[in-house]
């Protein structure tokens, strides 16, 4: 009706509504759009949690177990009490989920990850994991991601000197316990050593003694076969002298028993190697072709066939001492 617009409130009139709409649009343009752009760019640079980890290599269950055995992973618990062990996925670095049972057909090819958890005599809950990636690059990238403070609340990450190239992260695991993880790569293999000290629930990572927390997992890491925690064995003059003494009398063609990384086998000596022996394993499944002197556990010399002779054999002194008297 004519004149009705004149009696309406000012904010209900068409010119006022248009002006109010323009003010709102100007505010969005000045504040909302830059904020949206900033959030989008921040989301682009922020890591995806958990990290997008490269898939593990596919291997049979016996092959995964053999690699862990050769790397001395299974010897780490010592006299501790085994908790659980089985196949493990690399995202356990953030989720800390327990390993899966190994009750699978041996012919089945699985993701090459295995983990063992146990309780130490001191009450620490410890763990050791092995992840085999398709290549060295994927393994190195996983160490950088898994040992970082990203995607963890209030974590502390640091590089450590032993083992060489290792990194450590101290964080509150999903159950609220203070956990110390050490990661390092050797080729395409990645090792994770974890320790949760007793009474570590609810502790603040930054308030904890970092060096004290690193002591147990670092010691475990240095017990692995390829940890490279110090000067290689046999590098000192005394070690070289002992090696020469131990290898005296061992020649090509002899048989030796060798202990390589806890695995014992027999081999045919083919010659010398730096600070040790070169050999051909009698078991074709063994891939080792050399060893150091301290890894030789037994020796059988090649004697050849007895020399043929027409002379009567002389009895030995021990044979002469035998009482051969016949008694009724």
Number of C-alpha atoms within 10 A of each C-alpha: 4 5 7 7 12 9 8 10 9 12 12 11 13 11 11 13 13 12 11 13 12 12 12 11 11 12 12 13 12 11 10 13 12 12 13 11 11 12 11 12 11 11 11 10 8 11 13 11 10 16 15 11 15 15 14 21 17 17 18 17 23 14 14 21 21 15 16 22 16 16 21 18 27 18 15 19 19 11 11 17 14 16 12 15 20 18 23 23 23 25 15 15 21 18 13 14 12 16 19 14 11 14 9 11 10 13 10 11 16 16 20 26 27 26 25 23 24 22 19 17 12 9 14 18 20 26 25 25 26 27 25 27 24 16 14 16 13 20 24 19 13 25 22 16 17 26 25 19 18 19 16 17 11 13 20 19 19 14 15 15 12 17 22 17 16 22 23 28 23 29 24 22 20 13 10 12 19 24 24 27 25 28 29 25 28 16 15 17 22 22 27 26 25 27 27 24 18 12 11 16 15 12 15 15 22 12 7 13 9 17 9 8 19 20 12 18 22 26 15 21 26 16 17 21 15 15 21 17 17 11 8 8 11 18 10 10 9 10 15 16 12 14 17 14 11 14 18 8 10 18 17 15 17 18 22 22 17 25 17 19 16 15 13 14 15 20 23 19 21 17 16 16 14 11 20 21 22 19 24 19 21 12 10 8 7 14 9 14 15 23 19 19 22 18 18 19 13 11 17 13 13 12 8 6 6 6 5 6 7 5 6 6 7 8 8 8 8 7 10 10 8 8 7 8 6 5 4 3
